[in-house]
């Protein structure tokens, strides 16, 4: 099933079921896209995936999650955006721009006073991320328009669609969570109110882009956090977005305070599909195309998940940073199941303190190599990556970077 085409309701066709999920690249300069990004997506498009999703493209300057995020608020970089789109849509590939706002998950080196639905500080981030201030209602309305404006620019540049990032504890995820959203106005309280921001963003984007343009969403199955967005809430949001006509829904989980994607149980990793049980429940209330991201490594597990009928694409991220032509290798029967081991320095207190972020930085370093026309380096020293992060961003470099 991996190489069966898939037709979206918009009329666009994915040539196969490989969905390269978003990974934050941190390859921007002065918040603008670069030739290195273009080269990276050129390699991935030539590598055979049916759908490529970019890393975070932020819809406002105060929404950056790292110093090197792309921010797309105007057309100053239209030529580079068109080059990016052309590279990523070659070989009959669909290129989706993930659009996002970090909310309070914005390090102080980037944003001294981050914004959020409510003034609830992130736990365990003292010294790296400052407590947020609560958004005023007029600011919420402006942010909704920001998402629509960014999507409109993406469409003009030639991207196939956008993915609204409503997972991993970023701004929209914060609105959905009763832990992070403690508002008493129409934007908080009941689940209907908490999902209002996501619904408004989606509707504003739909009104701003051409009819054939894909609009999808990335959503947590749960935040895995006490008092947070849970599975029951998530299923209801899936149902609502499907009713509104969303083009696809990608399922993930966790946030900065509870990074589920990095701490999956051994039994879950063995089965490879981290969120397959959730997909079965979502499928029962949703006819929109579903993608599960997290854990897929073997061809057998990928095909088995698709044959279950619970999902339409297999979402794969980190293996693409090590093997940009993974789909072509599978098609040519030259693929050997890739193993993505934990990236560790071997020094306990270092790995315990910054291991998760170090791992993400290591994969971003692999993407930078591909973007510079080099091959991934599976023997790249974690110490070298750690030193570069500290040199570039200081201690804040150890608190940034999420997919």
Helices and strands as residue ranges (DSSP letters): E 6-7, E 13-14, E 18-20, H 35-46, E 51-53, E 57-58, G 61-63, E 70-71, H 78-89, G 90-92, E 94-100, E 115-116, E 133-134, H 137-157, E 161-166, H 171-176, H 191-194, H 196-208, E 214-220, H 231-244, E 248-252, G 260-262, H 266-271, H 276-283, E 289-293, H 299-307, E 313-316, H 318-322, H 326-331, H 348-371, H 382-393, G 394-398
